[in-house]
Amino acid sequence: MSVAVQHRINDPGKFWGKAQELVPNLPEGIQLHHCMPTKDGTRGICIWEGESVEKIRTYLEGHMSSFSNNDYFEVENRDAIALPSGVVGAGAGAGA
């Protein structure tokens, strides 16, 4: 399952330092695919893969909750480019 995590970071130095320690040593079953921070490091969006939202939340909160407030939600990766699968914009037909 793909899980997006939105981080609102209150201590960028500690948060990103801890991230540098954790990412090379992730537990089996949890994988980080993308991480996109703001230039000042106070916010970030990361795309994870794992068994469940709760497994990823439990792992990250155990390490990062003192440096950030985090929102977790399942995301669809089947057709990930600009719009999520199943979303059709105004005037767009099926297959658009």
N, CA and C of each residue as an Amber inpcrd file, in Angstrom:
protein
   288
   0.8440000  -1.1690000   0.0000000   0.0000000   0.0000000   0.0000000
   0.8940000   1.2380000   0.0000000   0.4870000   2.2560000  -0.7450000
   1.2100000   3.5310000  -0.7720000   0.5920000   4.4710000   0.2490000
   1.4530000   5.1420000   1.0030000   1.0120000   6.0490000   2.0590000
   1.7460000   7.3680000   1.8960000   0.9920000   8.4590000   1.8600000
   1.5850000   9.7990000   1.8440000   1.6450000  10.3010000   3.2800000
   2.7340000  10.9670000   3.6010000   2.8850000  11.5840000   4.9100000
   3.2320000  13.0430000   4.6850000   2.4160000  13.9060000   5.2720000
   2.6780000  15.3410000   5.2170000   3.2770000  15.7350000   6.5620000
   4.5030000  16.2440000   6.5250000   5.2130000  16.6350000   7.7420000
   5.1770000  18.1510000   7.8950000   4.7980000  18.6230000   9.0730000
   4.9190000  20.0300000   9.4580000   6.0070000  20.0370000  10.5380000
   7.1870000  20.5000000  10.1660000   8.4050000  20.2800000  10.9310000
   8.7380000  21.4840000  11.8120000   8.8710000  21.2340000  13.1230000
   9.1660000  22.3270000  14.0540000  10.6620000  22.4690000  14.3500000
  11.4610000  21.4850000  14.0060000  12.9160000  21.5570000  14.1800000
  13.5750000  20.8840000  12.9710000  13.7420000  21.6460000  11.8770000
  14.2660000  21.0460000  10.6470000  15.6240000  20.3640000  10.8030000
  16.5290000  20.9260000  11.5500000  17.8450000  20.3250000  11.7070000
  17.7630000  18.9350000  12.3220000  16.9980000  18.8060000  13.3840000
  16.8510000  17.5090000  14.0470000  16.0450000  16.5320000  13.1970000
  14.9690000  17.0320000  12.5710000  14.1250000  16.1620000  11.7520000
  14.9230000  15.5460000  10.6050000  15.5820000  16.3890000   9.8160000
  16.2870000  15.8870000   8.6400000  17.5380000  15.1070000   9.0350000
  18.1600000  15.4560000  10.1530000  19.2740000  14.6580000  10.6540000
  18.8260000  13.2560000  11.0350000  17.6830000  13.1650000  11.7220000
  17.1440000  11.8600000  12.1060000  16.7360000  11.0800000  10.8600000
  16.1630000  11.7490000   9.8740000  15.7800000  11.0820000   8.6270000
  17.0090000  10.4650000   7.9510000  18.1300000  11.1680000   7.9600000
  19.3660000  10.6440000   7.3690000  19.8190000   9.3610000   8.0680000
  19.5710000   9.2690000   9.3740000  19.9140000   8.0590000  10.1300000
  18.9560000   6.9090000   9.8260000  17.6640000   7.2140000   9.7250000
  16.6360000   6.1750000   9.6050000  16.5580000   5.5400000   8.2220000
  16.6120000   6.3430000   7.1760000  16.3120000   5.8470000   5.8300000
  17.2140000   4.6810000   5.4070000  18.5090000   4.7030000   5.6830000
  19.3130000   3.5440000   5.2700000  19.0320000   2.2680000   6.0800000
  18.3050000   2.4060000   7.1790000  18.0890000   1.2710000   8.0880000
  16.6110000   1.0000000   8.3470000  15.7690000   1.2040000   7.3550000
  14.3300000   0.9860000   7.5380000  14.0420000  -0.4870000   7.8190000
  13.0260000  -0.7440000   8.6390000  12.6780000  -2.1420000   8.9160000
  12.0880000  -2.8200000   7.6830000  12.1850000  -4.1260000   7.6540000
  11.6090000  -4.8950000   6.5580000  10.1240000  -4.5800000   6.4470000
   9.6660000  -4.3750000   5.2290000   8.2520000  -4.1010000   4.9880000
   7.9060000  -2.6280000   4.9190000   8.8780000  -1.7500000   5.1410000
   8.6510000  -0.3040000   5.0140000   9.6970000   0.2430000   4.0610000
   9.2220000   0.9830000   3.0520000  10.1180000   1.5320000   2.0390000
   9.7330000   2.9720000   1.7460000  10.7270000   3.8440000   1.6440000
  10.5100000   5.2330000   1.2580000  10.7610000   5.3520000  -0.2350000
   9.7700000   5.8970000  -0.9730000   9.9080000   6.0660000  -2.4190000
  10.3040000   7.4910000  -2.8000000   9.6800000   8.4730000  -2.1740000
   9.9500000   9.8720000  -2.5150000   9.8520000  10.7250000  -1.2610000
  10.6760000  11.7480000  -1.2170000  10.5920000  12.7330000  -0.1420000
  10.8600000  14.0940000  -0.7640000   9.9160000  15.0090000  -0.6090000
  10.0280000  16.3240000  -1.2160000   9.8480000  17.3950000  -0.1430000
  10.9630000  17.9510000   0.3650000  10.8780000  18.9980000   1.3750000
  10.7740000  20.3830000   0.7420000  10.2840000  21.3290000   1.5270000
  10.3430000  22.7260000   1.1070000  11.7920000  23.1890000   1.2210000
  12.1020000  24.3090000   0.5970000  13.4750000  24.8170000   0.6120000
  13.9750000  25.0800000   2.0290000  13.0890000  25.5570000   2.9120000
  13.5270000  25.8590000   4.2760000  13.4540000  24.6520000   5.2070000
  12.9670000  23.5120000   4.7030000  12.9310000  22.2890000   5.4810000
  11.8440000  22.2060000   6.5380000  10.9010000  23.1420000   6.5360000
   9.8570000  23.1420000   7.5650000   8.6200000  22.3320000   7.1990000
   8.5710000  21.8560000   5.9760000   7.4680000  20.9990000   5.5390000
   8.0270000  19.9540000   4.5930000   7.3440000  18.8440000   4.4960000
   7.7590000  17.8150000   3.5610000   6.6060000  16.8830000   3.2520000
   6.6360000  16.3210000   2.0650000   5.6840000  15.2960000   1.6510000
   6.5070000  14.0760000   1.2780000   6.1890000  12.9460000   1.8740000
   6.9150000  11.7150000   1.5920000   5.9380000  10.6200000   1.1770000
   6.3590000   9.8060000   0.2370000   5.5570000   8.6730000  -0.2200000
   6.2540000   7.3970000   0.2400000   5.5230000   6.6400000   1.0370000
   6.0250000   5.4010000   1.6300000   5.2590000   4.2200000   1.0810000
   5.8380000   3.0440000   1.2330000   5.1410000   1.8020000   0.9320000
   5.2500000   0.9100000   2.1630000   4.1170000   0.3140000   2.5250000
   4.1100000  -0.5710000   3.6820000   2.8120000  -1.3530000   3.7500000
   2.7070000  -2.1750000   4.7630000   1.5450000  -3.0360000   4.9540000
   0.2680000  -2.2370000   5.2250000   0.4020000  -1.1300000   5.9740000
  -0.7680000  -0.3310000   6.3250000  -0.3360000   1.0740000   6.7230000
  -1.2970000   1.9770000   6.7200000  -1.0460000   3.3330000   7.2110000
  -0.5800000   3.2520000   8.6560000  -1.2320000   2.4210000   9.4450000
  -0.9180000   2.3340000  10.8690000   0.5120000   1.8520000  11.1220000
   1.0100000   0.9000000  10.3400000   2.3940000   0.4170000  10.5080000
   3.3950000   1.5450000  10.2400000   3.1520000   2.3170000   9.1960000
   4.0550000   3.4220000   8.8750000   3.9380000   4.5120000   9.9310000
   2.7210000   4.8210000  10.3510000   2.5090000   5.8220000  11.3980000
   3.2370000   5.4120000  12.6920000   3.0710000   4.1800000  13.1070000
   3.6980000   3.7120000  14.3470000   5.2140000   3.8410000  14.2650000
   5.7840000   3.4250000  13.1470000   7.2320000   3.5140000  12.9830000
   7.7080000   4.9700000  13.0210000   7.1140000   5.8240000  12.1860000
   7.5950000   7.2010000  12.0960000   7.3400000   7.9980000  13.3670000
   6.1720000   7.8300000  13.9570000   5.8820000   8.5900000  15.1730000
   6.8410000   8.2200000  16.2980000   7.2940000   6.9810000  16.3200000
   8.2530000   6.5580000  17.3210000   9.5930000   7.2690000  17.2130000
   9.8790000   7.8280000  16.0320000  11.1660000   8.4740000  15.8040000
  11.0590000   9.9750000  15.5590000   9.9520000  10.4360000  14.9660000
   9.9030000  11.8030000  14.4610000   8.8990000  12.7280000  15.1500000
   8.0410000  12.2070000  16.0160000   6.9430000  13.0240000  16.5470000
   7.4210000  14.2070000  17.3910000   8.6170000  14.1530000  17.9550000
   9.0880000  15.3000000  18.7320000   9.6100000  16.4270000  17.8390000
   9.8090000  16.1390000  16.5530000  10.3170000  17.1470000  15.6210000
   9.2710000  17.6380000  14.6330000   8.1130000  16.9340000  14.5520000
   7.1240000  17.3060000  13.5450000   5.7350000  16.8000000  13.9160000
   4.7440000  17.4400000  13.2990000   3.3650000  16.9590000  13.3310000
   3.1050000  16.3660000  11.9590000   2.5140000  15.1740000  11.9260000
   2.4380000  14.4230000  10.6800000   1.0130000  13.9650000  10.3880000
   0.6230000  14.0570000   9.1390000  -0.6610000  13.5320000   8.6600000
  -0.3610000  12.3700000   7.7340000  -1.0950000  11.2750000   7.9130000
  -0.8820000  10.0400000   7.1590000  -2.1540000   9.6860000   6.4050000
  -2.0220000   9.2880000   5.1370000  -3.1920000   8.8450000   4.4020000
  -2.7830000   7.9420000   3.2490000  -3.6410000   6.9560000   2.9760000
  -3.4080000   6.0490000   1.8550000  -3.6060000   6.8080000   0.5590000
  -2.7320000   6.5480000  -0.4070000  -2.8500000   7.1710000  -1.7190000
  -2.8520000   6.0980000  -2.7940000  -3.4170000   6.4220000  -3.9170000
  -3.4960000   5.5220000  -5.0730000  -2.2840000   5.7650000  -5.9510000
  -1.5950000   4.7190000  -6.3180000  -0.4090000   4.8510000  -7.1500000
  -0.5820000   4.2210000  -8.5290000  -1.7320000   3.7020000  -8.8140000
  -1.9450000   2.9840000 -10.0740000  -1.6730000   3.8460000 -11.3000000
  -2.2060000   5.0400000 -11.3260000  -2.0500000   5.9300000 -12.4770000
  -1.3850000   7.2430000 -12.0810000  -0.5140000   7.2100000 -11.1120000
   0.0440000   8.4350000 -10.5530000   0.8880000   9.1890000 -11.5720000
   0.3590000  10.3200000 -12.0060000   1.1260000  11.2850000 -12.7830000
   0.7190000  12.6640000 -12.2790000  -0.4190000  13.1620000 -12.7010000
  -0.8660000  14.4680000 -12.2470000  -2.1870000  14.3870000 -11.4970000
  -3.0420000  13.4640000 -11.8950000  -4.3310000  13.2900000 -11.2430000
  -4.4450000  11.8590000 -10.7320000  -5.0940000  11.6810000  -9.5730000
  -5.2900000  10.3130000  -9.0870000  -6.2360000   9.5400000  -9.9880000
  -6.1100000   8.2280000  -9.9740000  -7.0030000   7.4120000 -10.7890000
  -8.4440000   7.6290000 -10.3690000  -9.3330000   7.5810000 -11.3100000
 -10.7550000   7.7390000 -11.0170000 -11.2020000   9.1940000 -11.0160000
 -10.2760000  10.1410000 -11.1540000 -10.6490000  11.5410000 -11.1800000
 -10.6660000  11.9920000 -12.6250000 -11.7860000  12.5480000 -13.0330000
 -11.9200000  13.0370000 -14.3960000 -12.2130000  14.5260000 -14.3230000
 -11.3590000  15.3110000 -14.9450000 -11.5300000  16.7530000 -14.9370000
 -12.6650000  17.1870000 -15.8510000 -13.0940000  18.4310000 -15.7200000
 -14.1640000  18.9790000 -16.5310000 -13.8010000  18.8730000 -18.0010000
 -14.6770000  18.2980000 -18.7790000 -14.4630000  18.1770000 -20.2120000
 -13.6020000  16.9820000 -20.6220000 -13.0830000  16.2540000 -19.6750000
 -12.2360000  15.1040000 -20.0080000 -13.1110000  13.8570000 -20.0730000
 -12.8420000  13.0260000 -21.0210000 -13.5840000  11.7840000 -21.1440000
 -12.7920000  10.6210000 -20.6060000 -13.3920000   9.4730000 -20.5900000
 -12.6820000   8.2790000 -20.1610000 -11.4880000   8.0670000 -21.0650000
 -10.3830000   7.7500000 -20.5320000  -9.1630000   7.5560000 -21.3270000
  -8.4030000   8.8400000 -21.5370000  -8.9140000   9.9360000 -21.0270000
  -8.1810000  11.2050000 -21.1530000  -7.1160000  11.3070000 -20.1000000
